[in-house]
């Protein structure tokens, strides 16, 4: 007989299932749908028959999946490390509810008689749309234990709203990475992934995917969702991890399991030896289960990023100017002062010098010392003082995690301070190497060359770039201060030990945890600094790095026409308030092109660039109109939900059709339209009652009639926008 434990967390119903063998799993359900769970899922499996076309093979599943090196693996090695002896040994022991006025947490303890246990927590915070899931492994025995797989989350028995195995009704939603084409939404039925049920289930079948290396957004963003199409229910997870990660959708009999966490030994060459008395925590995951559509599903987990964003300390959505698309790697103090004068009294807060400012620096080459080139910038501190008097916050670009050819720090004399693989310094592209942030001497070097340099020159904005992926992993560090750290509690968000015998994946995890800690150290020593997270554009758009920065570069699409397409994709993957968008201006642009680029910036954080000193008075009038309208959008950009309408093509770089992005807040609705090639159709979108068009940006095609937003046919490569407000008299 199945035992259940149930909790109500806001709009969620949590049902923990405990079978006769003390295995435990979780149903996370929309609260309003709890009563529609099929009773078949609570019955025991039926007797197996070889002659039956459908053998009911239901499994309880597990709250946590893990594998220890000395244990027997599951029967599907190479495809998944789930369902191993290590998971089977875990038994439910206890559960408790912790609550206060603002939050609730269910703490579940699983114990193995072999001397290890797992603590699983699921937390709801009042006002937030998702849940926080944490998983901690403890070695309670007398011998070291080596983990080769540990999940952060696990949704089991999908879908409990289906009678049997969900034939033709289950779908996996993923979002592709890619340089300058970020965020492509792909969705496939489980049948198309060869995950349909066979006549019996001797083997586990798994679709395992993720990103290996130091670009956590490689081929995929660490956000995915499994949909029950019949009932329009989505189980969604987003991992908070800046190193190798994986997710899996697994079929075992009738049961679909959706789980994820660190990249395991098979996927990411990761293992971790946990000493007696020590514990190890998997990366945090944000979870949700909603009835609705993929937009609601995704934004219920990205909403969880608001907590870190609110605590960061940036007020509003101030506008950035970055000179990169004006100088293209050749900035000077004179140029910056000229830009400052051109932007005077135009409401720009951050004035940022991009690549090429440092001694020996040739854009990305020659970097590592972070000393100003006196020929280009004879007095950077005085320049910063002058900028601040003019009302700007001065900003600077750095790629401080690497050293590049042309810098003394790139030479052999510094090899011991760099990451290695099999004893050889890791080199990417023939001229980029990586500091080992686990080392005390590296952190001391960067204290002087980065943090002290920023303080000395009164820099208030730091753009941190990162343009090379380390690969699958690195060797352990031989840091002299390795014994100075407390090894009794190690998490995926802390540095941990630095033994030379660690796995490549664990070396990568430790190093990147230390990188993230350095971001936090910069903010600790310079509390007012604003940090921008960039990794060749969008390769670090994941919550753990978004959580230690004010905003992130959305992409390396600087001037291309697909910018609004990419940004719209990313509304499902990150907060618009953190999504920094290039708005590059040139003197030879037509009015339509200026409007198209400015309206692209309406979708997130505007970062102006380009030949601003060459714009005509008429062009500047157009720019100022756009910036004035943008400032009215601050409220709805800070809090709302986005949906994308229209008929845009699948090709991002050469798009056709029309894109209509609608972002709905409680009191305001933003509608931003971009036409691409062949924008020929009229578009109608359902609109909530009680709103009116309060303001517009060059709107000649958007109207509000009969409960619909109507967008008339637009000319190719044009844009417009409106802001709707609730009619307070209703």
C-alpha positions as CSV (number, residue, x, y, z in Angstrom):
1,X,0.0,0.0,0.0
2,X,1.3,3.4,-1.0
3,X,1.7,6.0,1.8
4,X,1.4,9.7,0.9
5,X,2.4,12.9,2.6
6,X,0.8,16.1,1.2
7,X,1.5,19.9,1.5
8,X,0.1,23.0,0.0
9,X,2.7,25.6,-1.0
10,X,0.9,28.6,-2.6
11,X,-0.4,27.5,-5.9
12,X,1.4,24.1,-5.6
13,X,0.3,20.7,-4.2
14,X,3.2,18.5,-3.1
15,X,2.5,14.8,-2.8
16,X,5.3,12.5,-1.6
17,X,4.8,8.9,-2.4
18,X,6.4,6.2,-0.1
19,X,6.1,2.6,-1.1
20,X,6.4,-0.6,0.9
21,X,10.2,-0.7,0.3
22,X,10.5,2.9,1.8
23,X,11.4,4.4,-1.6
24,X,10.1,7.9,-1.9
25,X,9.3,10.2,-4.9
26,X,7.6,13.5,-5.4
27,X,4.6,14.6,-7.4
28,X,4.7,18.4,-7.9
29,X,1.2,19.5,-9.1
30,X,-0.7,22.6,-9.8
31,X,-2.9,23.0,-6.7
32,X,-6.2,23.3,-8.8
33,X,-5.5,20.0,-10.5
34,X,-4.8,17.8,-7.6
35,X,-8.2,16.0,-7.8
36,X,-7.6,14.9,-11.4
37,X,-4.7,12.5,-10.6
38,X,-5.5,9.1,-12.0
39,X,-6.0,6.4,-9.4
40,X,-4.1,3.9,-11.6
41,X,-0.8,5.6,-10.5
42,X,-1.4,4.6,-6.9
43,X,-2.1,0.9,-7.6
44,X,0.6,-1.7,-7.5
45,X,2.0,-3.1,-10.8
46,X,0.0,-6.0,-12.3
47,X,1.3,-9.5,-13.0
48,X,3.5,-9.6,-16.1
49,X,2.4,-11.5,-19.2
50,X,4.4,-12.1,-22.2
51,X,1.3,-12.3,-24.3
52,X,-0.1,-9.0,-23.2
53,X,0.2,-6.0,-25.5
54,X,0.3,-3.7,-22.5
55,X,2.0,-4.7,-19.3
56,X,1.4,-2.2,-16.5
57,X,4.9,-1.5,-15.2
58,X,4.7,1.4,-12.8
59,X,7.7,2.4,-10.6
60,X,7.7,4.6,-7.6
61,X,10.9,6.4,-8.7
62,X,13.1,8.3,-6.4
63,X,13.4,11.8,-4.9
64,X,17.1,11.7,-5.6
65,X,19.3,9.8,-8.1
66,X,22.9,9.1,-7.3
67,X,25.7,6.6,-8.1
68,X,28.6,5.6,-5.9
69,X,31.7,4.2,-7.6
70,X,31.7,0.9,-5.7
71,X,28.1,0.0,-6.4
72,X,26.5,-1.8,-9.3
73,X,25.2,0.4,-12.0
74,X,21.9,0.2,-13.7
75,X,21.4,-1.9,-16.8
76,X,21.7,1.0,-19.2
77,X,25.3,2.1,-18.7
78,X,26.5,4.7,-21.2
79,X,22.9,6.0,-21.6
80,X,22.2,6.9,-18.0
81,X,23.6,6.4,-14.5
82,X,20.2,6.6,-12.9
83,X,18.6,3.6,-11.2
84,X,21.8,2.3,-9.8
85,X,22.3,0.2,-6.6
86,X,23.2,3.5,-4.8
87,X,19.7,4.9,-5.4
88,X,18.0,1.7,-4.5
89,X,19.8,1.6,-1.1
90,X,18.3,4.9,-0.1
91,X,15.2,4.5,2.2
92,X,12.9,7.2,3.5
93,X,13.6,8.0,7.1
94,X,11.9,11.2,8.1
95,X,10.3,14.4,6.9
96,X,9.6,17.8,8.5
97,X,8.0,21.1,7.6
98,X,9.7,24.3,8.4
99,X,7.7,27.5,7.9
100,X,7.6,31.2,8.8
101,X,5.6,34.1,7.5
102,X,7.4,34.3,4.2
103,X,8.4,30.8,3.3
104,X,7.8,27.0,3.7
105,X,10.3,24.2,3.4
106,X,9.8,20.4,3.3
107,X,13.0,18.6,4.5
108,X,13.2,15.0,3.6
109,X,15.9,12.6,5.0
110,X,16.9,9.4,3.1
111,X,19.3,6.9,4.7
112,X,21.3,4.0,3.4
113,X,22.4,1.2,5.8
114,X,25.8,1.4,4.1
115,X,26.6,4.7,5.9
116,X,25.4,7.6,3.7
117,X,22.3,9.8,3.7
118,X,20.7,12.4,1.5
119,X,18.9,15.6,2.7
120,X,16.4,16.9,0.1
121,X,14.7,20.3,0.6
122,X,12.0,22.0,-1.4
123,X,11.3,25.7,-0.5
124,X,8.5,28.0,-1.4
125,X,8.9,31.8,-0.9
126,X,5.8,34.0,-0.7
127,X,5.6,36.2,-3.8
128,X,7.8,34.0,-6.0
129,X,6.3,31.7,-8.7
130,X,8.7,28.7,-8.5
131,X,10.3,26.5,-5.9
132,X,13.9,26.0,-4.8
133,X,15.2,22.5,-4.7
134,X,18.5,21.5,-2.9
135,X,20.1,18.1,-2.5
136,X,22.9,17.3,0.0
137,X,24.8,14.0,0.3
138,X,26.5,13.1,3.6
139,X,29.0,10.3,4.3
140,X,28.0,9.0,7.7
141,X,30.2,5.9,7.6
142,X,33.8,5.2,8.3
143,X,35.2,4.9,4.7
144,X,35.5,7.4,1.9
145,X,32.8,7.2,-0.7
146,X,33.2,8.4,-4.3
147,X,30.2,9.9,-6.0
148,X,29.9,9.6,-9.7
149,X,26.4,11.0,-10.1
150,X,24.2,13.2,-7.9
151,X,20.9,14.8,-9.1
152,X,19.7,18.2,-8.1
153,X,16.1,17.5,-8.8
154,X,13.8,14.6,-10.0
155,X,10.3,14.7,-11.3
156,X,8.9,11.2,-11.3
157,X,5.9,9.3,-12.7
158,X,5.0,11.8,-15.5
159,X,2.2,12.3,-16.1
160,X,0.0,11.4,-13.2
161,X,-2.9,12.9,-15.2
162,X,-2.7,10.3,-17.9
163,X,-4.4,6.9,-17.7
164,X,-1.4,4.9,-18.8
165,X,2.0,5.8,-20.4
166,X,0.9,9.1,-22.1
167,X,1.0,7.7,-25.6
168,X,1.4,10.6,-28.0
169,X,0.7,13.2,-25.3
170,X,4.2,13.9,-23.7
171,X,6.6,16.4,-25.1
172,X,10.1,17.7,-24.1
173,X,10.8,21.4,-24.5
174,X,14.4,22.6,-24.7
175,X,16.2,25.8,-25.7
176,X,19.3,25.8,-27.8
177,X,22.4,27.8,-27.2
178,X,24.8,28.9,-30.0
179,X,26.9,32.0,-30.6
180,X,24.7,34.9,-31.7
181,X,21.7,32.7,-32.3
182,X,20.7,32.1,-28.7
183,X,17.5,30.7,-27.3
184,X,15.9,28.7,-30.1
185,X,12.9,26.8,-28.7
186,X,12.8,23.2,-29.8
187,X,10.1,20.7,-28.7
188,X,9.7,17.0,-29.5
189,X,7.3,14.3,-28.5
190,X,8.8,11.5,-26.5
191,X,8.0,9.2,-29.4
192,X,10.2,11.3,-31.7
193,X,13.0,10.8,-29.1
194,X,12.4,7.0,-29.1
195,X,11.1,7.2,-25.5
196,X,7.8,5.5,-26.1
197,X,7.0,2.4,-24.1
198,X,8.1,-1.0,-25.4
199,X,6.2,-4.3,-24.8
200,X,8.2,-4.6,-21.5
201,X,10.9,-2.7,-19.8
202,X,14.1,-4.6,-19.1
203,X,16.2,-1.5,-20.0
204,X,16.1,2.1,-19.0
205,X,16.0,4.5,-22.0
206,X,17.2,8.0,-21.5
207,X,17.6,11.3,-23.4
208,X,20.6,12.9,-21.6
209,X,21.6,16.4,-22.7
210,X,23.4,19.4,-21.3
211,X,26.6,21.4,-21.6
212,X,30.2,20.3,-20.9
213,X,32.8,22.8,-19.9
214,X,33.0,26.4,-18.8
215,X,30.3,27.6,-21.2
216,X,27.2,26.5,-19.3
217,X,25.1,27.7,-22.2
218,X,26.7,25.6,-25.0
219,X,24.2,23.6,-27.1
220,X,21.5,24.1,-24.6
221,X,20.3,26.5,-21.9
222,X,20.0,24.8,-18.5
223,X,16.3,25.1,-18.6
224,X,13.9,22.4,-19.9
225,X,10.2,21.4,-19.5
226,X,8.2,18.2,-19.9
227,X,4.6,18.8,-21.1
228,X,1.5,16.7,-20.7
229,X,-0.1,18.1,-23.9
230,X,-3.6,16.7,-23.1
231,X,-3.8,18.5,-19.8
232,X,-1.6,21.4,-20.7
233,X,0.6,20.8,-17.6
234,X,4.4,21.6,-17.7
235,X,7.0,20.3,-15.3
236,X,9.9,22.8,-15.6
237,X,13.4,22.9,-14.1
238,X,16.3,25.4,-14.3
239,X,19.8,24.5,-13.0
240,X,21.9,27.1,-11.2
241,X,25.4,26.0,-12.2
242,X,28.3,27.6,-14.2
243,X,30.1,24.3,-15.0
244,X,29.1,21.0,-16.7
245,X,25.5,20.2,-16.2
246,X,23.1,17.6,-17.5
247,X,19.3,16.8,-17.6
248,X,17.7,13.5,-18.5
249,X,14.2,12.4,-19.6
250,X,14.1,8.7,-18.8
251,X,11.6,6.0,-19.6
252,X,11.3,2.9,-17.3
253,X,8.1,1.1,-18.0
254,X,5.1,3.3,-17.7
255,X,7.1,5.9,-15.7
256,X,8.7,9.0,-17.2
257,X,11.4,10.5,-15.0
258,X,12.8,14.1,-15.6
259,X,15.9,14.8,-13.6
260,X,19.1,16.8,-13.7
261,X,22.2,18.1,-11.9
262,X,25.9,18.0,-12.2
263,X,27.3,16.4,-15.4
264,X,28.0,12.9,-14.2
265,X,31.0,10.6,-14.7
266,X,29.8,9.4,-18.1
267,X,28.7,12.9,-19.4
268,X,31.3,15.2,-17.7
269,X,34.1,13.0,-16.3
270,X,32.9,14.1,-12.8
271,X,33.4,12.2,-9.6
272,X,33.9,13.4,-6.0
273,X,35.4,11.5,-3.1
274,X,33.4,12.4,0.1
275,X,35.4,11.7,3.3
276,X,33.7,10.3,6.5
277,X,31.8,13.1,8.1
278,X,31.9,15.3,5.0
279,X,29.0,16.4,2.9
280,X,28.6,17.5,-0.7
281,X,25.7,19.6,-2.1
282,X,24.5,19.4,-5.7
283,X,23.7,22.7,-7.6
284,X,20.4,24.4,-6.7
285,X,17.5,23.9,-9.1
286,X,14.5,26.1,-9.6
287,X,11.3,24.1,-10.2
288,X,7.7,24.6,-11.2
289,X,4.6,22.8,-12.4
290,X,2.0,24.9,-14.1
291,X,-1.1,24.5,-16.2
292,X,-1.0,26.8,-19.2
293,X,1.7,27.3,-21.9
294,X,5.5,27.2,-22.3
295,X,5.8,30.9,-21.6
296,X,4.1,30.6,-18.2
297,X,6.1,27.5,-17.5
298,X,9.5,29.0,-18.2
299,X,8.9,32.3,-16.5
300,X,7.7,30.6,-13.4
301,X,11.3,29.4,-12.8
302,X,13.1,32.5,-14.1
303,X,11.0,34.5,-11.7
304,X,13.1,33.0,-8.9
305,X,16.1,35.1,-10.2
306,X,14.3,38.2,-8.9
307,X,15.4,37.5,-5.4
308,X,19.1,37.9,-6.2
309,X,18.4,40.7,-8.5
310,X,16.4,42.7,-5.9
311,X,19.3,42.3,-3.4
312,X,22.0,43.4,-5.8
313,X,21.5,47.1,-5.2
314,X,20.9,48.6,-8.7
315,X,18.0,51.0,-8.8
316,X,15.8,50.9,-11.9
317,X,17.0,50.2,-15.4
318,X,19.6,52.9,-16.2
319,X,20.9,53.1,-19.7
320,X,24.5,52.0,-20.6
321,X,26.8,53.4,-23.3
322,X,29.6,51.1,-24.3
323,X,32.1,52.4,-26.9
324,X,33.0,49.0,-28.4
325,X,30.9,49.3,-31.6
326,X,32.4,52.8,-32.2
327,X,36.2,52.0,-31.7
328,X,36.1,48.3,-32.3
329,X,38.9,47.6,-29.9
330,X,40.7,50.9,-30.2
331,X,39.5,53.1,-27.3
332,X,41.3,56.2,-26.1
333,X,40.8,58.8,-23.3
334,X,40.1,61.5,-25.9
335,X,37.5,59.4,-27.6
336,X,35.8,58.7,-24.3
337,X,35.7,62.3,-23.3
338,X,34.2,63.1,-26.7
339,X,31.5,60.5,-26.2
340,X,30.8,61.8,-22.7
341,X,30.2,65.3,-24.1
342,X,27.9,64.0,-26.9
343,X,25.8,62.1,-24.3
344,X,25.6,65.0,-21.8
345,X,22.1,65.5,-20.4
346,X,20.7,62.5,-22.4
347,X,20.1,60.3,-19.3
348,X,22.9,57.9,-19.7
349,X,24.3,56.5,-16.4
350,X,27.1,54.0,-17.3
351,X,29.9,55.0,-19.6
352,X,31.9,51.9,-20.4
353,X,35.4,51.4,-22.0
354,X,35.5,48.1,-23.7
355,X,38.5,45.9,-25.0
356,X,41.8,47.5,-26.0
357,X,42.5,49.9,-23.1
358,X,45.2,48.0,-21.3
359,X,49.0,47.9,-21.7
360,X,50.0,45.3,-24.3
361,X,46.3,44.9,-25.0
362,X,45.2,44.5,-28.6
363,X,41.5,44.0,-28.0
364,X,41.6,40.3,-26.7
365,X,45.3,39.8,-27.0
366,X,48.0,40.9,-24.6
367,X,45.7,40.8,-21.5
368,X,46.6,39.6,-18.1
369,X,48.3,42.5,-16.2
370,X,45.3,45.0,-16.4
371,X,47.5,48.1,-16.4
372,X,46.2,51.1,-18.4
373,X,48.1,51.9,-21.6
374,X,49.5,55.4,-20.8
375,X,49.4,56.3,-24.5
376,X,45.7,55.6,-24.8
377,X,44.7,56.6,-21.3
378,X,47.3,58.9,-19.8
379,X,45.2,59.5,-16.7
380,X,42.4,57.1,-16.2
381,X,41.7,58.1,-12.6
382,X,41.3,61.8,-13.7
383,X,39.0,60.7,-16.5
384,X,36.8,58.7,-14.0
385,X,36.7,61.8,-11.8
386,X,35.6,63.9,-14.8
387,X,33.0,61.4,-15.8
388,X,31.5,61.4,-12.3
389,X,31.3,65.2,-12.2
390,X,29.3,65.0,-15.5
391,X,26.9,62.5,-13.8
392,X,28.2,59.3,-15.3
393,X,29.5,56.1,-13.6
394,X,32.7,55.1,-15.4
395,X,33.0,51.5,-16.6
396,X,35.7,49.2,-17.8
397,X,35.9,45.9,-19.7
398,X,38.1,43.0,-18.4
399,X,38.5,39.3,-19.2
400,X,40.3,38.6,-15.9
401,X,39.9,34.8,-15.9
402,X,42.4,34.4,-18.7
403,X,45.8,35.5,-20.0
404,X,46.4,36.0,-23.7
405,X,49.4,36.0,-26.0
406,X,51.4,39.3,-25.7
407,X,51.0,39.6,-21.9
408,X,53.9,38.8,-19.5
409,X,51.3,36.8,-17.5
410,X,50.9,34.5,-20.5
411,X,54.6,33.4,-20.4
412,X,56.0,30.1,-19.1
413,X,57.0,31.8,-15.8
414,X,53.3,31.8,-14.8
415,X,52.5,28.2,-15.9
416,X,52.1,27.0,-12.3
417,X,49.3,29.5,-11.8
418,X,47.3,28.3,-14.8
419,X,44.8,25.4,-15.3
420,X,46.3,22.2,-16.7
421,X,44.9,19.0,-18.2
422,X,47.1,15.9,-17.7
423,X,49.9,18.3,-16.6
424,X,49.8,20.5,-19.7
425,X,48.6,24.1,-19.5
426,X,45.2,24.4,-21.2
427,X,45.4,26.6,-24.2
428,X,42.4,27.6,-26.4
429,X,42.8,28.9,-29.9
430,X,46.6,29.0,-29.6
431,X,46.8,32.1,-27.5
432,X,44.4,32.0,-24.5
433,X,45.2,30.3,-21.1
434,X,43.3,30.3,-17.9
435,X,44.2,31.3,-14.3
436,X,43.5,28.6,-11.7
437,X,41.2,30.4,-9.2
438,X,41.7,27.8,-6.6
439,X,45.2,29.0,-6.0
440,X,46.0,31.6,-3.3
441,X,48.7,33.2,-5.5
442,X,46.2,33.7,-8.3
443,X,43.7,35.3,-6.1
444,X,46.4,37.6,-4.6
445,X,47.6,38.5,-8.1
446,X,44.0,39.4,-9.1
447,X,43.4,41.3,-5.9
448,X,46.1,43.7,-7.0
449,X,45.6,43.8,-10.7
450,X,41.8,43.8,-10.8
451,X,40.1,44.8,-7.5
452,X,42.8,47.3,-6.4
453,X,43.0,48.7,-9.9
454,X,39.2,49.3,-10.0
455,X,39.3,51.0,-6.6
456,X,42.3,53.2,-7.5
457,X,40.7,54.4,-10.7
458,X,37.2,54.9,-9.2
459,X,35.6,52.4,-11.6
460,X,31.9,51.9,-10.8
461,X,30.9,49.5,-13.6
462,X,32.8,46.3,-14.6
463,X,32.1,44.3,-17.8
464,X,33.5,40.8,-17.2
465,X,34.0,39.0,-20.5
466,X,34.9,35.4,-21.0
467,X,35.8,34.2,-24.5
468,X,37.1,30.6,-24.3
469,X,35.7,27.4,-23.0
470,X,38.1,25.3,-20.8
471,X,36.7,22.0,-22.1
472,X,35.6,18.9,-20.2
473,X,37.8,19.6,-17.1
474,X,41.2,20.3,-15.5
475,X,43.7,18.8,-13.1
476,X,43.6,19.3,-9.4
477,X,45.4,22.4,-8.0
478,X,48.6,22.2,-6.0
479,X,47.7,25.3,-4.1
480,X,49.9,25.9,-1.0
481,X,46.9,27.0,1.0
482,X,44.8,23.9,0.4
483,X,44.9,22.9,4.0
484,X,43.7,26.3,5.2
485,X,40.2,25.5,4.1
486,X,37.5,23.6,6.1
487,X,36.9,20.4,4.3
488,X,34.1,19.2,6.5
489,X,31.4,20.7,4.3
490,X,31.8,21.1,0.6
491,X,29.1,22.3,-1.8
492,X,28.9,22.9,-5.5
493,X,28.9,26.6,-4.7
494,X,32.1,26.5,-2.7
495,X,35.7,25.8,-3.5
496,X,36.3,22.6,-1.6
497,X,39.6,20.8,-1.6
498,X,42.3,20.9,-4.2
499,X,43.8,17.4,-4.2
500,X,45.8,16.7,-7.4
501,X,44.0,13.3,-7.9
502,X,40.5,14.7,-8.4
503,X,38.5,14.0,-11.6
504,X,38.6,16.5,-14.5
505,X,34.9,17.4,-14.0
506,X,35.4,18.0,-10.2
507,X,38.5,20.2,-11.0
508,X,36.3,22.2,-13.4
509,X,33.6,22.5,-10.8
510,X,36.0,23.7,-8.1
511,X,37.7,26.2,-10.3
512,X,34.4,27.8,-11.6
513,X,33.0,27.9,-8.0
514,X,36.1,29.9,-7.1
515,X,35.5,32.2,-10.1
516,X,32.0,32.9,-9.0
517,X,33.3,33.6,-5.5
518,X,35.7,36.1,-7.0
519,X,32.7,38.0,-8.5
520,X,31.3,38.1,-5.0
521,X,34.6,39.3,-3.6
522,X,34.6,42.2,-6.0
523,X,31.1,43.2,-4.9
524,X,32.1,42.8,-1.3
525,X,35.1,45.1,-1.5
526,X,33.3,47.6,-3.9
527,X,29.7,47.5,-2.8
528,X,28.4,50.1,-5.3
529,X,30.0,48.5,-8.3
530,X,27.7,47.2,-11.1
531,X,29.0,44.0,-12.7
532,X,28.0,42.9,-16.2
533,X,28.3,39.2,-17.0
534,X,29.4,38.4,-20.6
535,X,30.8,35.3,-22.1
536,X,31.3,35.8,-25.9
537,X,27.8,37.2,-25.5
538,X,25.3,34.7,-24.0
539,X,27.4,31.6,-22.9
540,X,26.8,32.3,-19.2
541,X,23.1,33.0,-19.0
542,X,22.4,30.7,-16.1
543,X,21.1,31.7,-12.6
544,X,24.3,31.2,-10.6
545,X,26.2,33.8,-12.7
546,X,23.1,36.0,-13.2
547,X,22.9,36.0,-9.4
548,X,26.3,37.7,-8.9
549,X,25.8,40.3,-11.6
550,X,23.4,43.2,-12.3
551,X,22.9,42.4,-15.9
552,X,24.2,40.1,-18.7
553,X,25.1,40.6,-22.3
554,X,22.3,38.9,-24.3
555,X,24.5,38.0,-27.3
556,X,27.4,38.9,-29.5
557,X,24.8,40.0,-32.1
558,X,26.0,43.6,-32.2
559,X,24.4,45.1,-35.3
560,X,22.6,42.2,-37.0
561,X,18.9,42.4,-37.8
562,X,18.0,39.3,-35.8
563,X,18.6,41.1,-32.4
564,X,14.9,41.4,-31.5
565,X,14.4,37.8,-32.4
566,X,17.1,36.6,-30.1
567,X,16.0,38.9,-27.2
568,X,12.4,37.7,-27.5
569,X,13.7,34.1,-27.2
570,X,15.6,35.0,-24.0
571,X,12.5,36.4,-22.3
572,X,11.7,32.8,-21.6
573,X,15.1,32.1,-20.1
574,X,16.1,35.1,-18.0
575,X,14.7,38.3,-16.6
576,X,14.4,41.2,-19.1
577,X,15.7,43.5,-16.3
578,X,19.1,41.7,-16.6
579,X,19.1,41.3,-20.4
580,X,21.5,43.9,-21.9
581,X,20.9,44.6,-25.6
582,X,23.2,46.2,-28.1
583,X,21.6,49.3,-29.7
584,X,24.2,50.4,-32.2
585,X,23.7,53.8,-33.9
586,X,25.4,55.1,-37.1
587,X,25.1,58.4,-39.0
588,X,24.1,56.6,-42.2
589,X,21.1,54.8,-40.7
590,X,17.6,55.7,-41.9
591,X,14.9,56.7,-39.5
592,X,13.3,53.3,-39.9
593,X,16.6,51.6,-39.0
594,X,17.1,53.8,-35.9
595,X,13.6,53.0,-34.7
596,X,14.1,49.3,-35.4
597,X,17.3,49.2,-33.3
598,X,15.8,51.4,-30.5
599,X,12.7,49.2,-30.3
600,X,14.9,46.2,-29.9
601,X,16.3,47.8,-26.8
602,X,12.8,48.2,-25.4
603,X,12.9,44.4,-24.7
604,X,15.5,44.6,-22.0
605,X,18.4,46.8,-20.9
606,X,19.5,49.3,-23.5
607,X,23.2,49.5,-24.2
608,X,23.9,52.3,-26.7
609,X,27.0,52.1,-28.9
610,X,28.3,53.2,-32.3
611,X,29.1,56.5,-33.9
612,X,27.1,58.7,-31.5
613,X,29.4,61.7,-32.2
614,X,28.4,61.6,-35.8
615,X,24.6,61.6,-35.5
616,X,22.7,64.6,-36.8
617,X,20.4,66.7,-34.7
618,X,17.4,65.0,-36.4
619,X,18.8,61.6,-35.6
620,X,19.4,62.6,-32.0
621,X,15.8,63.8,-31.7
622,X,14.7,60.3,-32.8
623,X,17.0,58.6,-30.3
624,X,15.8,60.8,-27.4
625,X,12.2,60.0,-28.3
626,X,13.0,56.3,-28.1
627,X,14.8,56.7,-24.8
628,X,12.0,58.7,-23.3
629,X,9.5,56.0,-24.3
630,X,11.8,53.3,-22.9
631,X,11.8,54.9,-19.5
632,X,8.0,54.5,-19.4
633,X,8.5,50.7,-19.8
634,X,10.5,50.2,-16.6
635,X,7.7,48.9,-14.5
636,X,6.5,46.2,-16.9
637,X,10.1,45.1,-17.7
638,X,10.8,44.7,-14.0
639,X,7.7,42.5,-13.4
640,X,5.5,40.7,-15.9
641,X,5.1,37.7,-18.2
642,X,6.1,37.7,-21.9
643,X,4.5,35.8,-24.8
644,X,5.6,35.9,-28.4
645,X,3.1,36.1,-31.2
646,X,3.2,36.6,-35.0
647,X,4.5,34.4,-37.8
648,X,8.3,34.8,-37.7
649,X,10.3,32.1,-39.6
650,X,12.5,29.5,-38.0
651,X,15.6,31.1,-39.5
652,X,16.9,33.6,-37.0
653,X,19.7,35.2,-39.1
654,X,17.6,35.8,-42.2
655,X,14.1,36.0,-40.7
656,X,10.8,36.6,-42.4
657,X,7.4,37.5,-41.1
658,X,6.4,39.6,-38.0
659,X,7.2,39.3,-34.4
660,X,4.9,40.7,-31.7
661,X,6.2,40.6,-28.2
662,X,3.5,41.2,-25.5
663,X,4.6,41.6,-21.9
664,X,1.8,41.7,-19.4
665,X,2.1,43.2,-15.9
666,X,-0.6,43.8,-13.4
667,X,-1.3,47.3,-14.4
668,X,0.6,47.7,-17.8
669,X,1.1,45.8,-21.0
670,X,4.0,46.4,-23.4
671,X,3.5,45.5,-27.1
672,X,6.6,45.7,-29.3
673,X,6.4,44.8,-33.0
674,X,9.2,44.0,-35.4
675,X,8.7,43.2,-39.0
676,X,11.3,41.2,-40.9
677,X,11.3,40.3,-44.6
678,X,7.9,39.6,-46.2
679,X,5.8,40.9,-43.3
680,X,2.5,40.6,-45.0
681,X,-0.1,39.4,-42.5
682,X,-2.5,41.1,-40.1
683,X,-2.1,39.7,-36.6
684,X,-4.7,39.5,-33.9
685,X,-3.9,38.8,-30.2
686,X,-6.3,38.3,-27.3
687,X,-6.1,41.2,-24.9
688,X,-7.4,41.3,-21.3
689,X,-10.3,43.7,-20.6
690,X,-9.9,47.1,-19.0
691,X,-6.8,48.4,-20.8
692,X,-6.3,51.4,-23.1
693,X,-3.3,52.6,-25.2
694,X,-1.6,55.1,-23.0
695,X,1.4,55.9,-25.2
696,X,3.1,54.7,-28.3
697,X,6.4,54.8,-30.2
698,X,5.8,55.6,-33.8
699,X,2.7,53.5,-33.8
700,X,0.6,53.5,-36.9
701,X,-0.3,49.8,-37.0
702,X,-1.3,48.7,-33.4
703,X,-4.9,49.1,-32.2
704,X,-7.0,47.8,-29.4
705,X,-10.5,46.7,-30.5
706,X,-13.1,44.2,-29.1
707,X,-10.8,42.5,-26.7
708,X,-8.0,42.1,-29.2
709,X,-4.7,43.7,-30.0
710,X,-4.6,44.1,-33.7
711,X,-1.3,44.6,-35.6
712,X,-1.8,45.7,-39.2
713,X,0.6,44.7,-42.0
714,X,3.9,46.3,-41.4
715,X,6.6,47.4,-43.9
716,X,9.7,45.2,-43.9
717,X,12.4,46.0,-41.3
718,X,10.3,48.5,-39.3
719,X,9.3,48.6,-35.6
720,X,6.8,50.2,-33.3
721,X,5.5,49.8,-29.8
722,X,2.7,50.8,-27.5
723,X,2.2,50.8,-23.7
724,X,-1.3,49.8,-22.4
725,X,-2.5,50.8,-19.0
726,X,-5.4,49.6,-16.9
727,X,-8.4,51.9,-17.0
728,X,-8.8,52.9,-13.4
729,X,-12.3,54.1,-13.9
730,X,-13.6,50.6,-14.6
